[in-house]
Amino acid sequence: MIRVTPTISINEKEILLDFIHSSGPGGQNVNKVATAVQLRFDVRNSPSLPVDVRNRLIRLGGKRISSEGVLIINARRFRTQERNR
């Protein structure tokens, strides 16, 4: 469980992590190693979030929320999977 507030926790099974190829400089491994991380969280169907929190997150998520209500965050700042995760 990931504790968000004292009253809200998200089950880790609701969060999907995918490792993807990162754009930009990376030396010899740039096209061989998937170092970027894409986090996906289905906000609209999450049983862990109260309805008012779901609606607020969808409203504040902007372009990071898909039309299906999935929050998508891409992390590619670092050259390793561990640091991006």
C-alpha positions as CSV (number, residue, x, y, z in Angstrom):
1,M,0.0,0.0,0.0
2,I,1.1,3.5,-0.9
3,R,0.0,6.0,1.8
4,V,-1.1,9.2,0.2
5,T,-2.7,10.8,3.3
6,P,-3.6,9.4,6.7
7,T,-7.0,8.3,5.3
8,I,-6.1,7.4,1.7
9,S,-3.9,4.6,0.6
10,I,-3.5,3.2,-3.0
11,N,-2.9,-0.5,-3.5
12,E,0.4,-1.0,-5.5
13,K,-1.4,-3.4,-7.8
14,E,-3.4,-0.4,-9.2
15,I,-0.2,1.1,-10.5
16,L,1.4,-0.2,-13.7
17,L,5.0,0.6,-14.5
18,D,6.4,0.0,-18.0
19,F,10.0,0.6,-19.1
20,I,10.3,2.4,-22.4
21,H,13.1,3.8,-24.6
22,S,14.1,7.3,-23.6
23,S,14.8,10.0,-26.1
24,G,17.8,12.3,-25.9
25,P,21.5,11.6,-25.2
26,G,22.5,8.3,-23.7
27,G,25.7,7.2,-25.3
28,Q,25.9,3.7,-26.7
29,N,22.9,2.4,-24.9
30,V,20.4,5.0,-26.0
31,N,18.7,2.7,-28.5
32,K,19.3,-0.6,-26.7
33,V,18.1,-0.1,-23.1
34,A,14.7,1.0,-22.0
35,T,15.6,3.4,-19.2
36,A,12.5,5.6,-19.1
37,V,9.6,4.7,-16.9
38,Q,5.9,5.2,-17.7
39,L,3.5,5.0,-14.8
40,R,-0.1,4.4,-15.4
41,F,-2.9,4.7,-12.8
42,D,-6.6,4.3,-13.6
43,V,-8.0,7.2,-11.6
44,R,-11.5,6.8,-12.9
45,N,-11.9,3.2,-11.8
46,S,-9.7,3.2,-8.7
47,P,-11.4,1.7,-5.6
48,S,-8.8,3.3,-3.4
49,L,-9.8,6.9,-4.0
50,P,-13.0,8.6,-2.7
51,V,-15.2,10.0,-5.5
52,D,-14.3,13.7,-4.7
53,V,-10.6,12.9,-4.8
54,R,-11.0,11.1,-8.1
55,N,-12.8,14.0,-9.7
56,R,-10.3,16.5,-8.4
57,L,-7.4,14.5,-9.7
58,I,-9.0,14.1,-13.1
59,R,-9.6,17.8,-13.2
60,L,-6.1,18.8,-12.1
61,G,-4.3,16.1,-14.2
62,G,-4.7,18.0,-17.4
63,K,-2.9,16.4,-20.4
64,R,-1.6,13.6,-18.1
65,I,-5.1,12.1,-17.9
66,S,-6.3,10.1,-20.9
67,S,-9.8,10.2,-22.2
68,E,-10.4,6.9,-20.3
69,G,-9.4,8.5,-17.0
70,V,-5.9,7.0,-16.8
71,L,-3.1,9.1,-15.3
72,I,0.1,8.7,-17.3
73,I,3.4,10.0,-16.0
74,N,6.7,9.5,-18.0
75,A,10.0,9.7,-16.1
76,R,13.1,9.9,-18.3
77,R,15.4,12.4,-16.4
78,F,18.0,9.9,-15.5
79,R,20.0,7.2,-17.5
80,T,19.0,4.3,-15.3
81,Q,15.7,2.6,-14.7
82,E,16.2,2.6,-10.9
83,R,16.6,6.4,-10.7
84,N,13.7,7.1,-13.1
85,R,11.5,4.7,-11.1
